[in-house]
Amino acid sequence: MNITISGHHIEVTPAIRAHVQSKLERIMRHFDQVIDITVTITVDKLKEKQKRHKVDINLHVPGKDIHAENTAEDLYAAIDLLMDKLDRQVIKHKDKIQDHKHDPVKHMPVNSVSPEGISADLANV
């Protein structure tokens, strides 16, 4: 699994990298077939003292690419909310993969027709 964490108008410090990786462990606990993760952290300066932190994540899993993004004034809050969104999407994807939308043969009811009844029905035809 490859994890790429990059920053746009922000330097990705070891503390930010550690926080993102610790939050990604929860995703890996629910679905361990992740191939590639790309995290992009962006800071937009709106007004003089107001900053907006935007976090995007692309998760490449077998059969699908999952994308989530979140924006908040606090970087760590944006990461936490983003991981909540991503966790819900990963669980939904895992459920879709595992749900085969039919009952297996071993759970189907067995007909209670005896072989004698079948031969008697054929003799009447």
FENKA-V82206 format. One line per field, one symbol per residue. ss: DSSP state (~ for helix, > for strand, _ for the rest). psi: psi as a letter, one per 40 degrees, with the letter a starting at -180 (. if undefined). Layout:
BEGIN
ss->???
psi->???
END
This chain:
BEGIN
ss->_>>>>>>>_____~~~~~~~~~~~~~~~~~___>>>>>>>>>>>>_____>>>>>>>>>>>__>>>>>>>>>__~~~~~~~~~~~~~~~~~~~~~~~~______~~~_______~~~~~~~~~~_
psi->hhhhhiihfihhidddddddddddddddddhefhdihhhhhihhhcadehihhhhihhhhiheihhhiiihidhddddddddddddddddddddddddhefiiideeiihifhiddddddddde.
END
